[in-house]
Amino acid sequence: MSSNNPNRVSAAKPQRMVIVGGSSGIGRATAEAAVAASLAVTLVARDARKLVRVADELGGVPWASVDMTNAVAVAEWAEALDPFDHLVITAASSSHGRFAEMPLSDVRRMFDGKFFGPYGVAQACLSRINTGGSITFFSGVLSRRPGLNCSGLGAVEGLTRALALELGPRIRVNCISPGMVRTDVYAGMPEDAREAMFRSTGESLPLGRVGEPGEIANAVLFAATNTFLTGQVLDVDGGHMIRQYATR
Ligand SMILES: NC(=O)c1ccc[n+]([C@@H]2O[C@H](COP(=O)([O-])OP(=O)(O)OC[C@H]3O[C@@H](n4cnc5c(N)ncnc54)[C@H](OP(=O)(O)O)[C@@H]3O)[C@@H](O)[C@H]2O)c1
C-alpha cells in the first residue's frame, strides 16, 4: 500500500540529526530517542570526554567538540559537515541578574549563551540542511512567565517565528520551551536544596512534578519530524504556563 503522508520516514535512507548540546540532559535524551527512532545522530558539545562517553553509550555515534559561542570554531566545523536533515540546539548557558544592576558585559554573555550561540550555529549550518529539514531551538518557561532577574531570556522565540517565515518552505523552524526538568543544569546546587526546589516547583504545577529529559526529547522528535509544523513554540512544562499562584 502506498502513502502520501510526508511524515513517513524512509527506511532506506535514515534521516540525520545534529544535536548541539547532545552530551547532557535534554540533548542526550533527544539523542537516545532519535537513535531509537532509527535516525543517524551526531553529538556536539564542548567537553570531549563527556562526548566520548555518551557517544559510546549510544552505540558509537559520531561527535564533535565545538563551543557554539566561538564563531570561528563553529564556521570551521559547519564547513566540514555532510548534509543533514534536522538541527537541534539544546545547548545554553545563561547568567541571570537584576535589570538595574547587571553589567552589560554579563548581559552580553547571557545573550551569547542563550541567543547568539544558537543563532550562529543555525546560520553556519543552513547550507548543510537538506530541503524538508528542520531547526529546533530551545527557550524555557522563564521566557514568557519570567521569574525575577530573568530579563532577555525569550529572544530565541522571536527568532523562531522570523526564521520560519524566511526559511520556509525549504526548512521548518520551531522552538521547545521546557518547564523545570531534572538535568545536570542544576548539578552545581547542593542535593538537598536541589531536591527541595524540584519538590516545591513540582507541587505548584498542574501535573504535580517537574519533568524528565525523555519527556522533552519526545517533543523534539515531534517538532523535527512533523512536516506541517513551523514557527511554533511548544510549551512542554507540566502546565507551568497556567499554574495557579494563589492557593485554592
Ligand atoms: N533543565 C531545565 O529545567 C530547563 C528549563 C527551561 C529551559 N531549559 C533549556 O533547555 C535546554 C537544555 O537544558 P538541559 O537542562 O538539558 O542542560 P544541560 O543538561 O546543562 O546540557 C547542556 C548541554 O549543552 C552543552 N553546551 C553548553 N554550552 C555550550 C556551548 N557554548 N557550546 C556547545 N555546547 C554547549 C553542554 O555540554 P558542555 O558543557 O560539554 O559544552 C551540554 O551537553 C537549554 O536551552 C535550557 O536553557 C532547561
Ligand as a Chemical Component Dictionary entry (heavy atoms), coordinates in Angstrom:
data_LIG
# 
_chem_comp.id                   LIG 
_chem_comp.type                 NON-POLYMER 
_chem_comp.pdbx_formal_charge   0 
_chem_comp.three_letter_code    LIG 
# 
loop_
_chem_comp_atom.comp_id 
_chem_comp_atom.atom_id 
_chem_comp_atom.alt_atom_id 
_chem_comp_atom.type_symbol 
_chem_comp_atom.charge 
_chem_comp_atom.model_Cartn_x 
_chem_comp_atom.model_Cartn_y 
_chem_comp_atom.model_Cartn_z 
_chem_comp_atom.pdbx_ordinal 
LIG N1  N1  N 0  16.533 21.736 32.684 1  
LIG C1  C1  C 0  15.609 22.682 32.871 2  
LIG O1  O1  O 0  14.960 22.750 33.920 3  
LIG C2  C2  C 0  15.320 23.691 31.778 4  
LIG C3  C3  C 0  14.261 24.598 31.986 5  
LIG C4  C4  C 0  13.979 25.531 30.991 6  
LIG C5  C5  C 0  14.747 25.577 29.845 7  
LIG N2  N2  N 1  15.778 24.692 29.677 8  
LIG C6  C6  C 0  16.557 24.795 28.449 9  
LIG O2  O2  O 0  16.656 23.513 27.849 10 
LIG C7  C7  C 0  17.920 23.413 27.170 11 
LIG C8  C8  C 0  18.659 22.157 27.603 12 
LIG O3  O3  O 0  18.888 22.230 29.015 13 
LIG P1  P1  P 0  19.486 20.995 29.835 14 
LIG O4  O4  O 0  18.860 21.062 31.191 15 
LIG O5  O5  O -1 19.417 19.750 29.041 16 
LIG O6  O6  O 0  21.021 21.468 30.005 17 
LIG P2  P2  P 0  22.341 20.613 30.383 18 
LIG O7  O7  O 0  21.977 19.285 30.988 19 
LIG O8  O8  O 0  23.193 21.551 31.172 20 
LIG O9  O9  O 0  23.023 20.346 28.953 21 
LIG C9  C9  C 0  23.573 21.397 28.224 22 
LIG C10 C10 C 0  24.346 20.799 27.047 23 
LIG O10 O10 O 0  24.816 21.880 26.219 24 
LIG C11 C11 C 0  26.242 21.796 26.089 25 
LIG N3  N3  N 0  26.739 23.183 25.982 26 
LIG C12 C12 C 0  26.603 24.183 26.889 27 
LIG N4  N4  N 0  27.181 25.302 26.444 28 
LIG C13 C13 C 0  27.693 25.017 25.218 29 
LIG C14 C14 C 0  28.424 25.753 24.257 30 
LIG N5  N5  N 0  28.781 27.040 24.468 31 
LIG N6  N6  N 0  28.779 25.157 23.096 32 
LIG C15 C15 C 0  28.447 23.865 22.854 33 
LIG N7  N7  N 0  27.764 23.103 23.734 34 
LIG C16 C16 C 0  27.403 23.662 24.907 35 
LIG C17 C17 C 0  26.700 21.034 27.346 36 
LIG O11 O11 O 0  27.945 20.340 27.196 37 
LIG P3  P3  P 0  29.363 21.065 27.501 38 
LIG O12 O12 O 0  29.208 21.750 28.829 39 
LIG O13 O13 O 0  30.363 19.967 27.475 40 
LIG O14 O14 O 0  29.559 22.035 26.380 41 
LIG C18 C18 C 0  25.569 20.011 27.461 42 
LIG O15 O15 O 0  25.755 18.968 26.515 43 
LIG C19 C19 C 0  18.679 24.723 27.463 44 
LIG O16 O16 O 0  18.477 25.616 26.396 45 
LIG C20 C20 C 0  17.995 25.233 28.716 46 
LIG O17 O17 O 0  18.101 26.644 28.862 47 
LIG C21 C21 C 0  16.092 23.753 30.617 48 
# 
loop_
_chem_comp_bond.comp_id 
_chem_comp_bond.atom_id_1 
_chem_comp_bond.atom_id_2 
_chem_comp_bond.value_order 
_chem_comp_bond.pdbx_ordinal 
LIG N1  C1  SING 1  
LIG C1  O1  DOUB 2  
LIG C1  C2  SING 3  
LIG C2  C3  SING 4  
LIG C2  C21 DOUB 5  
LIG C3  C4  DOUB 6  
LIG C4  C5  SING 7  
LIG C5  N2  DOUB 8  
LIG N2  C6  SING 9  
LIG N2  C21 SING 10 
LIG C6  O2  SING 11 
LIG C6  C20 SING 12 
LIG O2  C7  SING 13 
LIG C7  C8  SING 14 
LIG C7  C19 SING 15 
LIG C8  O3  SING 16 
LIG O3  P1  SING 17 
LIG P1  O4  DOUB 18 
LIG P1  O5  SING 19 
LIG P1  O6  SING 20 
LIG O6  P2  SING 21 
LIG P2  O7  DOUB 22 
LIG P2  O8  SING 23 
LIG P2  O9  SING 24 
LIG O9  C9  SING 25 
LIG C9  C10 SING 26 
LIG C10 O10 SING 27 
LIG C10 C18 SING 28 
LIG O10 C11 SING 29 
LIG C11 N3  SING 30 
LIG C11 C17 SING 31 
LIG N3  C12 SING 32 
LIG N3  C16 SING 33 
LIG C12 N4  DOUB 34 
LIG N4  C13 SING 35 
LIG C13 C14 SING 36 
LIG C13 C16 DOUB 37 
LIG C14 N5  SING 38 
LIG C14 N6  DOUB 39 
LIG N6  C15 SING 40 
LIG C15 N7  DOUB 41 
LIG N7  C16 SING 42 
LIG C17 O11 SING 43 
LIG C17 C18 SING 44 
LIG O11 P3  SING 45 
LIG P3  O12 DOUB 46 
LIG P3  O13 SING 47 
LIG P3  O14 SING 48 
LIG C18 O15 SING 49 
LIG C19 O16 SING 50 
LIG C19 C20 SING 51 
LIG C20 O17 SING 52 
# 
